[in-house]
Amino acid sequence: MFKTSITAIFLAITLALQVIGLPKPVTGVIVNMIYILLYRSCDLRHVFMLAVLTPLLAFFTGHLPPPLIPVAPFIALGNIAMTLCYHIMKDKRKAVRVAFPAAVKALAIAVPGVFISEKMGLDNAALLAVHVVISIQFFTASLGILLGEYLFSRLSPALKKYIL
């Protein structure tokens, strides 16, 4: 029951973040932090559900820029890839735990994102916007992982009785 409840709370927070209109990099850091908190307090299955729903919510709330709408499935894949890589790297040094999952996420979004954007025939200004948004993914993922680990380390004593 705890895992489902915490997943629902994080889903609501994610939706609220996208609706209130914080700057996209700030929202990105917080959402990536939520993935790490959810992974550390629940499991991969719950993170995967949220990772798939987040780009869908971004589309419906208008948080996802129109040129990136065709990339939404790859954003979900990038979120899943980041969390899965984090799971694999969780016992490694902090630099590896942070950089590798963030790079995998950025690449999982960038490669198909740039390909689709070029195939759509976007003008140079729109294509540049796509490149900028995608390049920010590495930094928002890195900061999100760091903040998620920090926050979890601060909250874990209180969560121990709920986490199996």
ROVO-836661 format. One record per atom (N, C-alpha, C): atom name; residue in one letter; x, y, z; residue number from 1. Coordinates in steps of 0.05 Angstrom, whole numbers. Layout:
N
<CA,A,<X,Y,Z>,NUM>
...
END
This chain:
164
<N,M,<16,-24,0>,1>
<CA,M,<0,0,0>,1>
<C,M,<17,25,0>,1>
<N,F,<39,25,15>,2>
<CA,F,<57,48,16>,2>
<C,F,<68,55,-11>,2>
<N,K,<77,35,-26>,3>
<CA,K,<89,39,-53>,3>
<C,K,<69,52,-72>,3>
<N,T,<45,42,-72>,4>
<CA,T,<25,53,-90>,4>
<C,T,<18,82,-82>,4>
<N,S,<16,86,-56>,5>
<CA,S,<10,113,-46>,5>
<C,S,<32,133,-53>,5>
<N,I,<57,126,-49>,6>
<CA,I,<79,144,-54>,6>
<C,I,<81,149,-84>,6>
<N,T,<75,129,-101>,7>
<CA,T,<76,132,-130>,7>
<C,T,<54,152,-138>,7>
<N,A,<31,150,-127>,8>
<CA,A,<9,168,-133>,8>
<C,A,<15,197,-124>,8>
<N,I,<28,199,-101>,9>
<CA,I,<35,226,-91>,9>
<C,I,<56,238,-110>,9>
<N,F,<76,223,-118>,10>
<CA,F,<96,233,-137>,10>
<C,F,<84,240,-164>,10>
<N,L,<64,224,-173>,11>
<CA,L,<51,231,-198>,11>
<C,L,<36,257,-195>,11>
<N,A,<23,262,-173>,12>
<CA,A,<9,287,-169>,12>
<C,A,<28,311,-167>,12>
<N,I,<51,306,-154>,13>
<CA,I,<71,328,-153>,13>
<C,I,<82,334,-181>,13>
<N,T,<87,313,-196>,14>
<CA,T,<97,317,-224>,14>
<C,T,<77,333,-240>,14>
<N,L,<52,326,-238>,15>
<CA,L,<31,340,-253>,15>
<C,L,<30,369,-244>,15>
<N,A,<31,374,-218>,16>
<CA,A,<30,401,-207>,16>
<C,A,<53,417,-217>,16>
<N,L,<77,406,-218>,17>
<CA,L,<101,420,-227>,17>
<C,L,<98,429,-256>,17>
<N,Q,<86,411,-272>,18>
<CA,Q,<83,418,-300>,18>
<C,Q,<61,439,-304>,18>
<N,V,<41,440,-288>,19>
<CA,V,<19,459,-290>,19>
<C,V,<27,487,-281>,19>
<N,I,<42,488,-259>,20>
<CA,I,<48,514,-247>,20>
<C,I,<68,530,-264>,20>
<N,G,<82,517,-282>,21>
<CA,G,<99,532,-301>,21>
<C,G,<126,541,-291>,21>
<N,L,<139,525,-274>,22>
<CA,L,<166,531,-267>,22>
<C,L,<183,529,-292>,22>
<N,P,<207,541,-292>,23>
<CA,P,<225,538,-315>,23>
<C,P,<230,508,-321>,23>
<N,K,<231,501,-346>,24>
<CA,K,<234,473,-353>,24>
<C,K,<258,459,-341>,24>
<N,P,<282,473,-339>,25>
<CA,P,<304,459,-326>,25>
<C,P,<299,453,-296>,25>
<N,V,<285,471,-282>,26>
<CA,V,<278,467,-254>,26>
<C,V,<259,443,-252>,26>
<N,T,<239,443,-269>,27>
<CA,T,<220,420,-269>,27>
<C,T,<234,394,-275>,27>
<N,G,<253,395,-294>,28>
<CA,G,<268,371,-302>,28>
<C,G,<284,360,-279>,28>
<N,V,<297,377,-264>,29>
<CA,V,<314,368,-242>,29>
<C,V,<296,355,-221>,29>
<N,I,<273,368,-215>,30>
<CA,I,<255,358,-194>,30>
<C,I,<243,331,-202>,30>
<N,V,<235,329,-228>,31>
<CA,V,<223,303,-237>,31>
<C,V,<244,281,-236>,31>
<N,N,<269,286,-245>,32>
<CA,N,<290,266,-243>,32>
<C,N,<296,259,-214>,32>
<N,M,<295,278,-196>,33>
<CA,M,<298,273,-168>,33>
<C,M,<276,254,-158>,33>
<N,I,<252,259,-167>,34>
<CA,I,<229,242,-160>,34>
<C,I,<234,213,-169>,34>
<N,Y,<244,210,-193>,35>
<CA,Y,<250,182,-202>,35>
<C,Y,<269,168,-183>,35>
<N,I,<290,182,-174>,36>
<CA,I,<309,170,-156>,36>
<C,I,<296,164,-128>,36>
<N,L,<281,183,-118>,37>
<CA,L,<267,179,-92>,37>
<C,L,<248,155,-94>,37>
<N,L,<234,154,-116>,38>
<CA,L,<215,132,-120>,38>
<C,L,<230,105,-123>,38>
<N,Y,<252,105,-137>,39>
<CA,Y,<267,81,-140>,39>
<C,Y,<278,71,-113>,39>
<N,R,<289,90,-98>,40>
<CA,R,<301,83,-72>,40>
<C,R,<280,75,-51>,40>
<N,S,<256,86,-53>,41>
<CA,S,<236,79,-33>,41>
<C,S,<216,58,-42>,41>
<N,C,<215,53,-68>,42>
<CA,C,<196,32,-78>,42>
<C,C,<212,12,-94>,42>
<N,D,<208,12,-120>,43>
<CA,D,<223,-6,-138>,43>
<C,D,<221,3,-166>,43>
<N,L,<234,-11,-184>,44>
<CA,L,<235,-3,-212>,44>
<C,L,<207,-2,-225>,44>
<N,R,<190,-20,-218>,45>
<CA,R,<163,-21,-231>,45>
<C,R,<148,5,-227>,45>
<N,H,<150,16,-203>,46>
<CA,H,<136,41,-197>,46>
<C,H,<149,65,-212>,46>
<N,V,<175,64,-214>,47>
<CA,V,<189,86,-229>,47>
<C,V,<182,84,-258>,47>
<N,F,<181,60,-269>,48>
<CA,F,<175,56,-297>,48>
<C,F,<147,67,-303>,48>
<N,M,<128,62,-286>,49>
<CA,M,<101,73,-290>,49>
<C,M,<101,103,-291>,49>
<N,L,<115,116,-272>,50>
<CA,L,<117,145,-271>,50>
<C,L,<133,155,-295>,50>
<N,A,<154,141,-303>,51>
<CA,A,<171,150,-325>,51>
<C,A,<156,150,-351>,51>
<N,V,<137,133,-354>,52>
<CA,V,<120,132,-379>,52>
<C,V,<99,154,-377>,52>
<N,L,<87,158,-354>,53>
<CA,L,<66,177,-351>,53>
<C,L,<75,206,-353>,53>
<N,T,<100,211,-344>,54>
<CA,T,<110,239,-343>,54>
<C,T,<110,253,-370>,54>
<N,P,<121,241,-392>,55>
<CA,P,<119,255,-418>,55>
<C,P,<90,258,-428>,55>
<N,L,<74,239,-421>,56>
<CA,L,<46,241,-429>,56>
<C,L,<32,265,-415>,56>
<N,L,<38,268,-390>,57>
<CA,L,<27,291,-375>,57>
<C,L,<39,317,-386>,57>
<N,A,<65,316,-393>,58>
<CA,A,<77,340,-404>,58>
<C,A,<64,348,-431>,58>
<N,F,<56,329,-446>,59>
<CA,F,<41,335,-471>,59>
<C,F,<14,348,-465>,59>
<N,F,<-1,336,-446>,60>
<CA,F,<-28,346,-440>,60>
<C,F,<-28,373,-426>,60>
<N,T,<-7,378,-411>,61>
<CA,T,<-5,404,-396>,61>
<C,T,<8,426,-412>,61>
<N,G,<18,419,-436>,62>
<CA,G,<32,439,-452>,62>
<C,G,<60,444,-444>,62>
<N,H,<71,429,-425>,63>
<CA,H,<98,432,-416>,63>
<C,H,<118,423,-437>,63>
<N,L,<110,404,-453>,64>
<CA,L,<128,394,-474>,64>
<C,L,<125,412,-499>,64>
<N,P,<147,424,-508>,65>
<CA,P,<146,442,-531>,65>
<C,P,<136,427,-556>,65>
<N,P,<120,440,-572>,66>
<CA,P,<108,427,-596>,66>
<C,P,<128,412,-613>,66>
<N,P,<152,423,-618>,67>
<CA,P,<171,407,-635>,67>
<C,P,<179,380,-623>,67>
<N,L,<176,378,-596>,68>
<CA,L,<185,353,-583>,68>
<C,L,<162,333,-579>,68>
<N,I,<138,339,-587>,69>
<CA,I,<116,320,-583>,69>
<C,I,<121,293,-596>,69>
<N,P,<132,291,-620>,70>
<CA,P,<138,265,-631>,70>
<C,P,<160,249,-616>,70>
<N,V,<175,264,-599>,71>
<CA,V,<197,252,-584>,71>
<C,V,<187,242,-557>,71>
<N,A,<162,247,-549>,72>
<CA,A,<152,239,-523>,72>
<C,A,<157,210,-516>,72>
<N,P,<152,191,-535>,73>
<CA,P,<158,163,-528>,73>
<C,P,<188,158,-521>,73>
<N,F,<205,173,-534>,74>
<CA,F,<234,170,-529>,74>
<C,F,<242,183,-503>,74>
<N,I,<227,204,-495>,75>
<CA,I,<232,215,-469>,75>
<C,I,<225,195,-447>,75>
<N,A,<202,181,-451>,76>
<CA,A,<195,159,-432>,76>
<C,A,<216,138,-432>,76>
<N,L,<226,130,-455>,77>
<CA,L,<247,110,-457>,77>
<C,L,<273,120,-443>,77>
<N,G,<279,146,-447>,78>
<CA,G,<302,157,-434>,78>
<C,G,<300,157,-403>,78>
<N,N,<275,163,-393>,79>
<CA,N,<270,162,-364>,79>
<C,N,<274,133,-354>,79>
<N,I,<264,114,-368>,80>
<CA,I,<267,86,-360>,80>
<C,I,<296,78,-362>,80>
<N,A,<310,85,-383>,81>
<CA,A,<338,78,-386>,81>
<C,A,<355,90,-364>,81>
<N,M,<349,115,-357>,82>
<CA,M,<364,128,-335>,82>
<C,M,<361,113,-309>,82>
<N,T,<336,106,-303>,83>
<CA,T,<330,92,-278>,83>
<C,T,<343,64,-278>,83>
<N,L,<341,50,-300>,84>
<CA,L,<352,24,-302>,84>
<C,L,<383,25,-299>,84>
<N,C,<395,45,-312>,85>
<CA,C,<424,48,-309>,85>
<C,C,<432,56,-280>,85>
<N,Y,<415,72,-268>,86>
<CA,Y,<420,79,-240>,86>
<C,Y,<419,54,-223>,86>
<N,H,<399,37,-228>,87>
<CA,H,<396,12,-213>,87>
<C,H,<422,-5,-216>,87>
<N,I,<432,-7,-240>,88>
<CA,I,<456,-22,-245>,88>
<C,I,<481,-10,-232>,88>
<N,M,<482,17,-232>,89>
<CA,M,<505,31,-222>,89>
<C,M,<503,40,-192>,89>
<N,K,<482,32,-178>,90>
<CA,K,<476,43,-152>,90>
<C,K,<499,38,-131>,90>
<N,D,<515,18,-136>,91>
<CA,D,<537,12,-117>,91>
<C,D,<564,23,-126>,91>
<N,K,<564,37,-148>,92>
<CA,K,<589,49,-158>,92>
<C,K,<595,76,-145>,92>
<N,R,<618,87,-152>,93>
<CA,R,<625,113,-142>,93>
<C,R,<605,134,-151>,93>
<N,K,<602,155,-136>,94>
<CA,K,<582,175,-141>,94>
<C,K,<584,186,-169>,94>
<N,A,<608,192,-179>,95>
<CA,A,<611,203,-206>,95>
<C,A,<600,185,-227>,95>
<N,V,<604,159,-224>,96>
<CA,V,<593,139,-243>,96>
<C,V,<563,137,-240>,96>
<N,R,<554,136,-215>,97>
<CA,R,<525,134,-209>,97>
<C,R,<509,157,-220>,97>
<N,V,<522,180,-222>,98>
<CA,V,<508,204,-232>,98>
<C,V,<512,207,-262>,98>
<N,A,<537,206,-272>,99>
<CA,A,<542,212,-300>,99>
<C,A,<532,192,-319>,99>
<N,F,<536,166,-313>,100>
<CA,F,<529,146,-333>,100>
<C,F,<498,145,-338>,100>
<N,P,<482,143,-317>,101>
<CA,P,<453,144,-323>,101>
<C,P,<443,170,-337>,101>
<N,A,<455,192,-329>,102>
<CA,A,<448,217,-342>,102>
<C,A,<455,218,-372>,102>
<N,A,<479,207,-378>,103>
<CA,A,<488,206,-406>,103>
<C,A,<470,187,-422>,103>
<N,V,<463,164,-410>,104>
<CA,V,<446,145,-424>,104>
<C,V,<418,158,-430>,104>
<N,K,<408,172,-411>,105>
<CA,K,<382,186,-415>,105>
<C,K,<384,206,-437>,105>
<N,A,<405,223,-436>,106>
<CA,A,<408,243,-457>,106>
<C,A,<411,231,-485>,106>
<N,L,<426,210,-487>,107>
<CA,L,<429,197,-513>,107>
<C,L,<404,183,-522>,107>
<N,A,<390,171,-504>,108>
<CA,A,<365,157,-511>,108>
<C,A,<344,176,-522>,108>
<N,I,<346,201,-513>,109>
<CA,I,<327,222,-523>,109>
<C,I,<339,236,-547>,109>
<N,A,<365,242,-547>,110>
<CA,A,<377,258,-567>,110>
<C,A,<378,244,-595>,110>
<N,V,<386,220,-595>,111>
<CA,V,<390,206,-621>,111>
<C,V,<363,205,-637>,111>
<N,P,<342,194,-626>,112>
<CA,P,<317,194,-641>,112>
<C,P,<305,222,-644>,112>
<N,G,<310,239,-624>,113>
<CA,G,<298,266,-625>,113>
<C,G,<309,282,-648>,113>
<N,V,<335,282,-651>,114>
<CA,V,<348,296,-673>,114>
<C,V,<340,284,-700>,114>
<N,F,<339,258,-701>,115>
<CA,F,<332,244,-726>,115>
<C,F,<303,251,-734>,115>
<N,I,<285,250,-715>,116>
<CA,I,<257,256,-721>,116>
<C,I,<254,286,-729>,116>
<N,S,<268,303,-714>,117>
<CA,S,<266,332,-720>,117>
<C,S,<276,338,-748>,117>
<N,E,<297,326,-756>,118>
<CA,E,<308,331,-783>,118>
<C,E,<289,319,-804>,118>
<N,K,<278,296,-799>,119>
<CA,K,<259,284,-818>,119>
<C,K,<234,300,-821>,119>
<N,M,<226,314,-800>,120>
<CA,M,<202,330,-801>,120>
<C,M,<207,356,-817>,120>
<N,G,<232,361,-822>,121>
<CA,G,<238,385,-838>,121>
<C,G,<235,411,-823>,121>
<N,L,<241,411,-797>,122>
<CA,L,<239,435,-781>,122>
<C,L,<258,456,-791>,122>
<N,D,<251,481,-788>,123>
<CA,D,<270,502,-796>,123>
<C,D,<293,503,-776>,123>
<N,N,<313,519,-782>,124>
<CA,N,<337,519,-765>,124>
<C,N,<332,528,-737>,124>
<N,A,<314,548,-733>,125>
<CA,A,<308,558,-706>,125>
<C,A,<295,536,-690>,125>
<N,A,<276,522,-701>,126>
<CA,A,<262,500,-687>,126>
<C,A,<281,477,-681>,126>
<N,L,<298,471,-700>,127>
<CA,L,<317,449,-696>,127>
<C,L,<337,457,-674>,127>
<N,L,<345,482,-673>,128>
<CA,L,<363,491,-652>,128>
<C,L,<350,489,-625>,128>
<N,A,<324,496,-623>,129>
<CA,A,<309,493,-598>,129>
<C,A,<308,464,-589>,129>
<N,V,<304,446,-608>,130>
<CA,V,<304,417,-602>,130>
<C,V,<331,409,-590>,130>
<N,H,<353,418,-603>,131>
<CA,H,<380,411,-594>,131>
<C,H,<385,422,-565>,131>
<N,V,<376,446,-560>,132>
<CA,V,<380,458,-534>,132>
<C,V,<365,443,-512>,132>
<N,V,<340,437,-518>,133>
<CA,V,<323,423,-498>,133>
<C,V,<335,395,-493>,133>
<N,I,<344,381,-513>,134>
<CA,I,<355,355,-510>,134>
<C,I,<382,356,-495>,134>
<N,S,<398,376,-501>,135>
<CA,S,<424,377,-487>,135>
<C,S,<421,383,-457>,135>
<N,I,<400,396,-450>,136>
<CA,I,<395,402,-421>,136>
<C,I,<389,376,-406>,136>
<N,Q,<380,355,-420>,137>
<CA,Q,<372,330,-407>,137>
<C,Q,<395,319,-389>,137>
<N,F,<419,320,-399>,138>
<CA,F,<442,309,-383>,138>
<C,F,<445,324,-357>,138>
<N,F,<443,350,-357>,139>
<CA,F,<447,366,-333>,139>
<C,F,<424,363,-314>,139>
<N,T,<399,363,-324>,140>
<CA,T,<376,360,-306>,140>
<C,T,<376,332,-293>,140>
<N,A,<384,312,-309>,141>
<CA,A,<385,285,-298>,141>
<C,A,<407,283,-277>,141>
<N,S,<431,294,-282>,142>
<CA,S,<453,293,-263>,142>
<C,S,<445,306,-237>,142>
<N,L,<435,330,-238>,143>
<CA,L,<427,344,-214>,143>
<C,L,<404,330,-200>,143>
<N,G,<385,319,-215>,144>
<CA,G,<363,304,-203>,144>
<C,G,<373,280,-188>,144>
<N,I,<392,266,-199>,145>
<CA,I,<403,242,-186>,145>
<C,I,<417,251,-160>,145>
<N,L,<433,272,-161>,146>
<CA,L,<447,281,-137>,146>
<C,L,<427,290,-115>,146>
<N,L,<407,305,-123>,147>
<CA,L,<387,315,-104>,147>
<C,L,<370,292,-93>,147>
<N,G,<363,273,-111>,148>
<CA,G,<348,250,-102>,148>
<C,G,<363,233,-82>,148>
<N,E,<388,229,-86>,149>
<CA,E,<404,213,-67>,149>
<C,E,<407,228,-41>,149>
<N,Y,<411,254,-42>,150>
<CA,Y,<414,270,-18>,150>
<C,Y,<388,270,-2>,150>
<N,L,<366,275,-15>,151>
<CA,L,<341,276,-2>,151>
<C,L,<333,249,10>,151>
<N,F,<339,228,-5>,152>
<CA,F,<333,201,5>,152>
<C,F,<349,195,30>,152>
<N,S,<375,203,30>,153>
<CA,S,<392,198,53>,153>
<C,S,<381,213,78>,153>
<N,R,<369,236,73>,154>
<CA,R,<357,251,96>,154>
<C,R,<330,240,105>,154>
<N,L,<315,228,86>,155>
<CA,L,<289,218,93>,155>
<C,L,<289,189,101>,155>
<N,S,<309,174,93>,156>
<CA,S,<309,145,97>,156>
<C,S,<305,136,126>,156>
<N,P,<316,150,146>,157>
<CA,P,<310,141,173>,157>
<C,P,<280,141,180>,157>
<N,A,<265,161,169>,158>
<CA,A,<237,162,174>,158>
<C,A,<221,141,157>,158>
<N,L,<233,134,134>,159>
<CA,L,<219,115,116>,159>
<C,L,<224,86,122>,159>
<N,K,<244,80,138>,160>
<CA,K,<253,52,143>,160>
<C,K,<229,34,152>,160>
<N,K,<211,44,167>,161>
<CA,K,<189,27,177>,161>
<C,K,<169,21,155>,161>
<N,Y,<170,36,132>,162>
<CA,Y,<151,31,110>,162>
<C,Y,<163,15,87>,162>
<N,I,<190,17,84>,163>
<CA,I,<203,5,61>,163>
<C,I,<209,-24,69>,163>
<N,L,<201,-42,51>,164>
<CA,L,<205,-71,56>,164>
<C,L,<233,-79,49>,164>
END
